[in-house]
Amino acid sequence: MAEYIRITDHDNVVVALHPIAKGTAVEVAGKTVTALEDIPQGHKMALEKIKEGGQVLKYGNAIGHATKDIPAGAWVHTHNMATNLSGEVAYTYHPFWKELEKKTPRTFQGYLREDGRAGVRNEIWIIPTVGCVNDVAKKLVEQNQDLVQGTIEGLYTFPHPFGCSQTGADHAQTRKLLAALARHPNAGAVLVLSLGCENLTHEQFLKELGPYNPERVKFLTCQDVEDEFEAGRKILKELAAYAGKFSRTELSADKLVVGLKCGGSDGLSGLTANPTVGRFSDLLVSMGGTTILTEVPEMFGAESMLMGRCRSEEVFDKACHMLNGFKDYFLSHGEVVYDNPSPGNKAGGITTLEDKSCGCVQKGGTAPISDVLGYADPVHTHGLNMMYGPGNDLVSATALTAAGCDLILFTTGRGTPFGAPAPTLKISSNTQIYEKKKNWIDFNAGQVADGTLTLEEAGEKLMDLVLEIAGGKKTRSEVNGFREISIFKDGVVL
């Protein structure tokens, strides 16, 4: 079992797959380097002397510079290196993408919707248009569980604090996000629950929603009825009658849309879990399916791995606008663009944002980038897409759901229990967190570090599990009853 890895021949550090004890001889490319101190799992050790100001190379990419002379064999981390990032970057399009070899699509048991999309769940969702009716929505869910029968797999609501006292872009984003959830293919039927005096009016919601089937989407304004629970019960029974008509049927995997997300990452995330997801993404795309990569701040410093993969100059321009637009968002709030990674990331071995980003983008595999989406925009283009969204786990997972993701693959080195409205499949980067938190984790990519699976084998096994989840097997977060939303906001609250 390997104790360390040099990711590319250009790197001047190795990463400890398992703790490297002080005095351990590390042999790389015919050269032996002795560890000068204990190197924790997921952390970096210098293969050669790196002079002050010299570049630290990992993934074949500069992930920062030495803040002091670093001798060969030394632990390389926050005490002796720092980021190279500052502000906006002028990008130039140098395409290097190539088509993936096409594969025959596999199949899964899913729900074919009227618009041709596939759902992997057949649920009834209650969407509050304003935070004032959150508790009404929750009580309606509690009181009507008897409607969950036959092919109806659940009745859920997604509380949030917005829909009123918002202006401009924030109000538009809330409206857009909630309408997108109402269109989601995992929702066999939807009750849109309003108060009646909020900023997000019924007319605005209808305009944002666009054409809809009135059997599938129904509305209740609490101020318009004497008893909202009695009125809500009546509507939910009608929605259950409609949703109950759907049943699972064999569908091609080219109909699947899968979100790619990471959180609570560690130094192994970019070596095990994320590239395992990347192998899965390439497999799905080669079958004609669709994946979406988000977390724009965790692309900063790794742009060279992405930008040349844009299919066209038009897609490249959209990617440039997205990346520099997010940097503008940081700078306009007086924040630096590199205020990342988190304390937990650093404890796990990630030192700089470039270090984190180079590992993060491994989830996108090698496929060409077909399109770039705005926040919560619906996905229309098969293949690998990028989407505007922050690194925040709940905000990005909500936006991925709104974009139309049937399910979300979420990699983690530290562990996290949350779930999005779409089934959220957790993938551990190391075996320790998998063994400790089996109630959170669905798939152990730590097997790659342990030497029991190659990345290709892990990607194939993950594909098997995804098709099972798409066919009805519950994720750990679903079993735990964990599902929530968080809406991106930027401006004032009135």
Secondary structure, 3 states (H helix, E strand, C coil): CCCEECCCCCCCEEEECCCECCCCEEEECCEEEECCCCECCCCEEECCCECCCCEEEECCEEEEEECCCECCCCEECCCCEECCCCCCCCCCCCCCCCCCCCCCCCEEEEEECCCCCEECCCEEEEEECCHHHHHHHHHHHHHCHHHCCCCCCEEEECCCCCCCCCCHHHHHHHHHHHHHHHCCCCEEEEEEEECCCCCCCHHHHHHHHCCCCCCCEEEEEHHHCCCHHHHHHHHHHHHHHHHCCCCCEEEEHHHCEEEEEECCCCCCCCCCHHHHHHHHHHHHHHCCCEEEECCHHHCCCCHHHCHHHECCHHHHHHHHHHHHHHHHHHHHCCCCCCCCCCHHHHHCCCCCHHHHHHHHHHHHCCCCEEEEECCCCCCCCCEEEEECCCCCHHHHHHHHHHHCCCEEEEEECCCCCCCCCCCEEEEECCHHHHHHCCCCCCEECHHHHHCCCCHHHHHHHHHHHHHHHHCCCCCHHHHHCCCCCCCCCCCCCC
